[in-house]
């Protein structure tokens, strides 16, 4: 949710419904009054009710504070225009030669304030004011829809807008960047802007040596919204990854808790509790936690949303603290409950169906013996032997560990690929960074941090659940001569084996994830060293998180564990 900055700016500036641009078909041709008559004819078409312009315009390179970027320079009058009168956010409007007004988004990127001195195509100017408009999208997307990227003029790919006097604008025009003209129109039916533009283009497509192009307010709004749309897509992918990690985390947490609650289940059934009641009690514990987590998540998300959807300085208003509606809160709560139920239902039902006598005894379950696994592990060092057998005894938990690693690595690889694509088009050694790229980098950093945190928590949960399940088998191994360090290493190895498999699968998984989100297209892989670092980091860091739980479990009193087993 935002404060609708585009709509607010459009109303405050009497924004145009259509922006018509007249270009010469060849740089050697200078537009004449006869050519401008084409624009006059467009303004008189049925459906057009008001106009401003035509305004002479050209391209220039704005330099300030050691940075440079391209900009459209539009020649304006001191008088207020009936259509598209930019709204000043600071300073005053153009009125004298040598003075310019800069679009606020461009000024913010350059770090320019009122009174600063800048150059436009090498000529010095003083910034008299800062303003916003909806006749073009804010920096860096001020180029009209018909302005195609030009390899010889890269500044056009990353452009802003400057208003100057008509005389200064004409003086800035060159053979390389000749004058063109822009006219702003108000239509009787703004929703018909697309049809109006198509009719104009069909009528004027055959007229030379000048050609017109039309940008509608719908096109401009779409370009203005592309940052938010891209951020929304990134957040959607991140939310799916986080959701899968959350299910894995809760499933492991529930499994570990169920191992500690076996005797409690037996006591509930011994005093008359039915399996349905026992399952409901176990489910209720996690549903309460899910409700509390959803409430806290809504609060944190509402505070973090403006940082991820900030509109910058290019429009009036910004993404303030978004109001959370009842339907939105209900969706968050439903997702939290769904995650809790999907991860808890099967373990709760399985625990409820356990016989009362077995639950009260809390006896360890006899592990399955696999001849091939015994033969394979017999020749391994003690830590690997015990670790491999521990992993094989809980295949579903090992699969969760592998899935967690695969999801984490896939997400990070996808983020690296997106970062590589966004930052692969420099605009020169002194060019500004693209604010859209900065916004996406910030969003992806948040997603990566959340994935890393949840994956770390997941690894700790898996390690602790494995320690609880393996306390008796580890005690037996120690009684037979294994040292506590060997048992600790075995518990770490039990986590490292599935993590390695998951991390390897995560590398192609990240490429597939990015391709699916982008609906195909060329994938530019990041530096192989980065991919190797991600793989190595997952294989090393996730098992390292299991060391502390493993050491705690391996240092428990051997006599205490074996006595509990005999009891």
Number of C-alpha atoms within 10 A of each C-alpha: 13 17 15 14 16 24 15 14 20 24 14 17 21 19 25 28 29 26 25 24 22 23 23 20 15 11 14 10 14 16 19 10 7 10 19 15 11 16 20 15 10 20 23 12 13 10 16 19 13 15 22 20 21 20 19 25 28 22 28 27 20 27 22 16 12 10 16 21 28 30 30 21 30 25 24 26 16 12 10 12 16 17 20 27 23 24 22 18 15 14 15 16 26 23 17 15 14 16 21 30 30 28 28 30 25 29 24 16 20 20 12 18 18 17 13 14 17 18 16 21 16 12 15 14 20 17 27 23 24 28 28 29 27 29 28 25 28 26 28 26 22 27 24 23 16 11 11 10 13 10 9 7 14 16 23 26 21 22 25 32 30 26 27 29 24 21 14 22 24 19 12 19 19 14 10 11 14 21 26 23 21 22 24 26 26 23 20 14 12 17 13 13 25 17 11 22 19 12 13 17 16 9 12 16 12 10 12 13 13 22 17 25 20 24 22 27 23 15 18 24 17 13 20 23 15 13 20 18 14 15 21 16 14 18 17 13 18 21 15 12 19 23 17 16 24 22 22 26 26 20 26 27 19 24 24 20 16 20 15 15 16 20 19 15 27 23 16 19 22 15 8 9 15 14 20 13 14 21 22 15 16 23 20 15 12 19 19 13 13 21 17 13 15 21 15 11 16 16 11 11 14 16 13 14 16 17 15 19 21 16 25 18 20 28 26 22 18 18 18 16 16 15 10 13 8 9 9 12 15 12 12 18 20 15 15 23 20 15 22 25 20 14 23 26 17 15 19 23 17 12 22 26 17 16 14 18 14 13 22 18 14 20 15 14 7 7 12 9 11 11 8 9 13 13 10 11 16 13 10 12 12 18 20 22 19 25 24 24 18 24 22 18 17 15 12 12 21 23 17 23 32 24 22 31 31 26 26 30 30 27 28 24 28 27 26 25 21 23 19 16 16 16 13 10 11 14 19 13 9 13 17 20 19 19 17 18 16 14 21 23 19 15 21 24 14 16 22 22 12 17 25 20 13 20 25 23 17 27 26 25 25 27 28 24 22 27 25 18 20 19 18 17 17 27 24 15 17 16 13 9 10 16 17 20 14 21 26 25 21 26 32 27 23 29 29 26 19 24 28 22 17 28 26 19 19 28 23 15 20 23 20 17 18 22 16 11 13 13 8 10 9 8 15 14 17 17 11 9 9 13 18 12 11 21 22 14 14 25 22 14 13 25 23 16 19 27 19 15 21 24 18 13 23 25 14 13 10 16 11 11 17 16 9 11 13 9 9
